[in-house]
Amino acid sequence: MGEQKPLHILAKPEDVAERVVVAGDPARVRQLAGMLDGARLVNENRGFLTYTGRYEGVEVTVATHGIGAPSAAIVFEELIMLGARAIVRLGTCGGMVGGMAVGDVVIPYGAAHRGGGTLGMYVADGYLPAVPHPHLLSALVESAEELGVSYRLGVVFSSDAFYAEDPEFVRGWSSRGVVAVEMECATLFTLGLLRGVKTGALLVVSDVLVEGPAKEMATAEELREVVERAAHVAFRALLKAPLD
């Protein structure tokens, strides 16, 4: 891996910090970049907007990973090639259990997936546990509590098909204890294990898939305030967790 060079994130190693927050939506990445001191754009190739600045005096990168495992895997791999050592996904998810509401925060301690697809290309002969690194998981929990951000701990499901999340899908996975669905955590957690990088995730509920008729997914602008609170949690966790 050390000899490979990024083909999509056209940045230099000195452009990317060891601590990184990733998100699928470029609008969210622009919002996060606005929270950093001296943020500079280091990549816009392929729409993978990437900025590096400083949070409380420490260099941090924020990067766009797009939608789904194949896109995200490319970005995670290339950020690691460029020197990332700790990566937190600040994403959105669909709530799948009663009592959840738009704007709630979920901190995953594991991500279920069906196997095959992108992860099957990495681990063809079985499964690896898709779990965050304990240092980042505990740092996220501690940071949320320090900042007064309420959260739900739980296992999420990483889906490869956004429009296949029908009521049967929701009932099936929620009955197994899964609290929310998203699309990239299992890939991030697995690559963290394979590449020796610390990973974690903090998710904001953008829609609820139970209790009444389906509602439209909240937009980046509608989630702006809660994303800002969650971002402070993610940034602070990256500063707390040891890189070694």
C-alpha positions as CSV (number, residue, x, y, z in Angstrom):
1,M,0.0,0.0,0.0
2,G,2.9,2.4,0.8
3,E,3.9,2.6,-2.9
4,Q,0.5,3.4,-4.2
5,K,-0.5,7.0,-5.1
6,P,-4.0,8.5,-5.0
7,L,-5.7,8.7,-8.4
8,H,-8.8,10.6,-7.2
9,I,-7.8,12.8,-4.3
10,L,-5.1,14.8,-6.0
11,A,-3.4,16.1,-2.9
12,K,0.1,15.8,-1.5
13,P,0.8,14.0,1.8
14,E,1.5,17.4,3.5
15,D,-2.0,18.5,2.5
16,V,-3.8,15.9,4.5
17,A,-3.8,15.8,8.3
18,E,-3.4,12.6,10.4
19,R,-6.9,13.3,11.9
20,V,-9.8,13.3,9.4
21,V,-13.5,13.8,9.4
22,V,-15.3,12.4,6.4
23,A,-18.9,12.9,5.2
24,G,-20.9,11.9,2.1
25,D,-22.4,15.3,1.3
26,P,-20.1,18.0,-0.1
27,A,-22.4,20.6,1.5
28,R,-21.7,19.1,4.9
29,V,-18.0,19.1,4.2
30,R,-18.1,22.8,3.3
31,Q,-19.9,23.4,6.6
32,L,-17.3,21.5,8.5
33,A,-14.5,23.4,6.7
34,G,-16.1,26.6,7.8
35,M,-15.6,25.5,11.4
36,L,-11.8,25.2,11.0
37,D,-9.3,27.9,11.3
38,G,-7.4,28.7,8.1
39,A,-9.2,26.0,6.1
40,R,-7.8,25.5,2.6
41,L,-9.1,23.5,-0.3
42,V,-6.6,20.7,-1.1
43,N,-8.7,18.7,-3.6
44,E,-11.9,19.1,-5.7
45,N,-11.1,16.5,-8.3
46,R,-14.1,14.1,-9.0
47,G,-16.2,16.2,-6.6
48,F,-14.3,14.8,-3.5
49,L,-14.0,18.1,-1.8
50,T,-11.2,18.0,0.8
51,Y,-10.1,20.8,3.1
52,T,-7.4,21.0,5.7
53,G,-7.4,23.5,8.6
54,R,-7.0,23.7,12.3
55,Y,-9.3,22.9,15.2
56,E,-8.2,24.2,18.6
57,G,-4.8,24.5,17.1
58,V,-4.5,20.9,15.8
59,E,-4.5,20.2,12.1
60,V,-7.6,18.4,10.8
61,T,-8.8,17.4,7.3
62,V,-12.4,17.2,6.3
63,A,-13.2,15.2,3.1
64,T,-16.1,14.1,1.0
65,H,-16.6,10.3,0.4
66,G,-19.7,10.3,-1.8
67,I,-22.5,7.8,-1.5
68,G,-22.0,4.0,-0.9
69,A,-19.2,1.6,-0.2
70,P,-17.4,1.7,-3.6
71,S,-17.0,5.5,-3.6
72,A,-16.2,5.6,0.1
73,A,-13.6,2.9,0.0
74,I,-11.7,4.8,-2.7
75,V,-11.6,7.9,-0.5
76,F,-10.7,6.1,2.7
77,E,-7.9,4.2,0.9
78,E,-6.5,7.4,-0.6
79,L,-6.7,9.4,2.6
80,I,-4.7,6.6,4.3
81,M,-2.2,6.7,1.5
82,L,-1.8,10.4,2.1
83,G,-1.2,9.9,5.9
84,A,-4.6,9.7,7.7
85,R,-4.3,7.8,10.9
86,A,-7.7,8.4,12.5
87,I,-10.9,8.8,10.6
88,V,-14.4,9.7,11.9
89,R,-17.4,9.5,9.6
90,L,-19.9,12.3,10.4
91,G,-22.9,11.1,8.4
92,T,-26.6,10.8,8.3
93,C,-28.8,7.7,8.9
94,G,-32.3,6.5,8.9
95,G,-33.8,5.7,12.3
96,M,-35.3,2.2,12.5
97,V,-36.6,1.9,16.1
98,G,-39.4,3.6,17.9
99,G,-38.7,6.8,19.7
100,M,-36.1,8.2,17.3
101,A,-36.6,11.6,15.7
102,V,-34.9,13.7,13.0
103,G,-31.8,15.3,14.5
104,D,-31.0,12.5,17.0
105,V,-27.4,11.4,17.2
106,V,-26.3,7.8,16.9
107,I,-22.8,6.6,17.8
108,P,-22.3,3.1,16.3
109,Y,-20.4,0.5,18.1
110,G,-20.7,-1.9,15.1
111,A,-22.1,-2.1,11.5
112,A,-23.9,-5.0,10.1
113,H,-23.8,-5.8,6.4
114,R,-24.7,-8.5,4.0
115,G,-21.2,-9.3,2.7
116,G,-20.3,-9.5,-0.9
117,G,-20.0,-6.2,-2.8
118,T,-17.1,-3.9,-1.9
119,L,-16.3,-5.7,1.3
120,G,-16.4,-9.0,-0.4
121,M,-13.6,-7.8,-2.6
122,Y,-11.4,-7.1,0.4
123,V,-12.4,-10.2,2.4
124,A,-13.5,-12.9,0.0
125,D,-13.2,-15.9,2.3
126,G,-15.4,-14.7,5.2
127,Y,-16.2,-11.7,7.4
128,L,-14.3,-9.3,9.5
129,P,-16.0,-7.6,12.4
130,A,-17.0,-4.1,11.3
131,V,-16.4,-2.2,14.5
132,P,-14.9,1.2,15.3
133,H,-11.6,1.4,17.2
134,P,-12.3,1.5,20.9
135,H,-10.1,4.6,21.5
136,L,-12.2,6.6,19.0
137,L,-15.5,5.1,20.2
138,S,-14.8,6.0,23.8
139,A,-13.5,9.5,22.7
140,L,-16.8,10.1,20.8
141,V,-18.9,9.1,23.8
142,E,-16.8,11.2,26.2
143,S,-16.9,14.2,23.9
144,A,-20.7,14.0,23.4
145,E,-21.2,13.9,27.2
146,E,-18.8,16.8,27.8
147,L,-20.6,18.9,25.2
148,G,-24.1,18.0,26.3
149,V,-25.0,16.2,23.1
150,S,-27.5,13.4,23.6
151,Y,-26.8,10.2,21.7
152,R,-27.9,6.7,21.2
153,L,-25.3,3.9,21.1
154,G,-26.2,1.0,18.8
155,V,-25.4,-1.2,15.8
156,V,-26.2,0.2,12.4
157,F,-26.8,-1.6,9.1
158,S,-24.6,-0.5,6.1
159,S,-26.8,-0.8,3.0
160,D,-25.7,-1.0,-0.6
161,A,-29.2,-0.1,-2.0
162,F,-30.8,3.2,-0.8
163,Y,-34.1,2.5,-2.4
164,A,-34.4,-1.1,-1.2
165,E,-35.1,0.0,2.4
166,D,-38.8,-1.0,2.5
167,P,-40.9,-1.8,5.6
168,E,-39.9,-5.5,5.5
169,F,-36.2,-4.5,5.5
170,V,-36.7,-2.2,8.5
171,R,-38.7,-4.8,10.5
172,G,-36.1,-7.5,9.7
173,W,-33.1,-5.6,10.8
174,S,-34.6,-3.7,13.7
175,S,-35.9,-7.0,15.2
176,R,-32.2,-8.0,15.4
177,G,-31.3,-5.0,17.4
178,V,-30.1,-2.7,14.6
179,V,-31.1,0.9,15.4
180,A,-30.4,2.7,12.1
181,V,-29.4,2.3,8.5
182,E,-26.7,4.1,6.5
183,M,-24.3,3.2,3.7
184,E,-20.6,3.5,4.6
185,C,-19.7,2.6,8.2
186,A,-19.0,-1.1,7.6
187,T,-16.6,-0.1,4.9
188,L,-14.8,2.4,7.1
189,F,-14.6,0.1,10.1
190,T,-13.3,-2.8,8.0
191,L,-10.7,-0.8,6.2
192,G,-9.6,0.6,9.6
193,L,-8.9,-2.9,10.7
194,L,-7.2,-3.9,7.5
195,R,-5.0,-0.8,7.2
196,G,-4.2,-0.3,10.9
197,V,-6.1,3.0,11.1
198,K,-8.4,4.1,13.9
199,T,-12.0,4.7,12.9
200,G,-15.2,5.8,14.4
201,A,-18.6,7.3,13.4
202,L,-21.1,9.8,14.6
203,L,-24.5,9.8,12.7
204,V,-27.3,12.3,12.6
205,V,-30.8,10.9,12.0
206,S,-32.1,12.5,8.8
207,D,-35.4,10.5,8.5
208,V,-37.3,7.9,10.6
209,L,-38.4,4.7,8.8
210,V,-40.9,3.6,11.5
211,E,-44.0,5.0,13.2
212,G,-46.2,6.5,10.5
213,P,-46.0,7.4,6.9
214,A,-42.5,8.0,5.4
215,K,-41.3,11.6,5.5
216,E,-38.9,13.3,3.2
217,M,-35.2,13.1,4.3
218,A,-34.0,16.3,6.0
219,T,-31.8,18.5,3.9
220,A,-28.3,19.6,4.8
221,E,-29.6,23.1,5.6
222,E,-32.3,21.7,7.9
223,L,-29.7,19.6,9.7
224,R,-27.2,22.4,9.8
225,E,-27.5,23.2,13.5
226,V,-27.4,19.7,14.8
227,V,-24.5,18.9,12.4
228,E,-22.5,21.7,13.9
229,R,-23.0,20.3,17.4
230,A,-22.1,16.9,16.2
231,A,-19.0,18.2,14.4
232,H,-17.6,19.6,17.6
233,V,-18.0,16.1,19.1
234,A,-16.2,14.5,16.2
235,F,-13.4,17.1,16.1
236,R,-12.9,16.9,19.9
237,A,-12.9,13.1,19.8
238,L,-10.1,13.1,17.2
239,L,-8.1,15.4,19.4
240,K,-8.7,13.1,22.4
241,A,-7.9,9.7,20.9
242,P,-4.2,8.7,20.7
243,L,-3.0,8.1,17.2
244,D,-0.7,5.2,18.3
